[in-house]
Amino acid sequence: MSLKNREILIGVSGGIAAYKTAALVSKLAQAEAAVSVVMTPAATKFVGTATFAALTGRPVATRTFSSRQYPLGAHIEIAQRADIFCVAPATANFISNVALGAADDLLSTLTLCCTCPILIAPAMNAAMWEKPAVQRNVQQIQADGIECIEPQEGWLSCRQVGTGRMVEADALFEIIQQRLAGPNH
Ligand SMILES: Cc1cc2nc3c(=O)[nH]c(=O)nc-3n(C[C@H](O)[C@H](O)[C@H](O)COP(=O)(O)O)c2cc1C
């Protein structure tokens, strides 16, 4: 299925796996998708906005109130045009915000405003992923209609082996393509 001119919104929260998201965004751009990236302030500690701005050819929004180019609010304008929204990596903190329906930063506010299908690709330390609170939050957001692409077992950047590795960029690309070809589109 062609991704040409499909509006794909990528959210990036603050985990090391953000470097994989740069590869995903590059693949989407090469497939001629129209890609927007929104980052949490913590995510910008891992990959700079300049990388995603260059890969997408679009500015990268990071804050609810800072952007002069979105008079209606970035959370509204960016959410409205998205055909699909994928948050990768999704941190424990982001998942917790979404489970609560919180809207205290741009990414969580945007998530509440999105009416398109939403996917998240969690990435975190294995002990974090196993915590009952995190699993409870994941179950809650799944029950609320958000698709969770389960993290995989393997080498984690905290130099441990366990479950918490974000799914690879190639796999995420295929999943986004499949969901856009699905019945909701
Ligand atoms: C080096 C480093 C790596 C981190 N990796 C992760 C991670 O993979 N997953 C996660 O949930 N939090 C991770 N964190 C913690 C988050 O960055 C932190 O909870 C932050 O507040 C998340 O903010 P955000 O959800 O607004 O992006 C990491 C922190 C540091 C310093």
The ligand as an ORCA input file, in Angstrom:
! r2SCAN-3c Opt
* xyz 0 1
  C      19.491      7.719     30.157
  C      18.011      7.626     30.404
  C      17.269      6.705     29.704
  C      15.896      6.584     29.912
  N      15.194      5.652     29.207
  C      13.879      5.494     29.451
  C      13.149      4.517     28.741
  O      13.660      3.805     27.870
  N      11.829      4.366     29.017
  C      11.212      5.127     29.981
  O      10.026      4.920     30.211
  N      11.894      6.100     30.656
  C      13.190      6.285     30.400
  N      13.885      7.257     31.075
  C      13.179      8.112     32.032
  C      12.367      9.181     31.308
  O      13.190      9.953     30.438
  C      11.669     10.083     32.331
  O      10.707      9.310     33.046
  C      11.023     11.283     31.714
  O      10.413     12.043     32.725
  C       9.989     10.892     30.671
  O       9.351     12.050     30.197
  P       8.332     12.001     28.989
  O       7.422     10.849     29.191
  O       7.629     13.328     29.098
  O       9.131     11.930     27.741
  C      15.246      7.417     30.856
  C      16.004      8.377     31.539
  C      17.363      8.471     31.312
  C      18.142      9.534     32.065
*
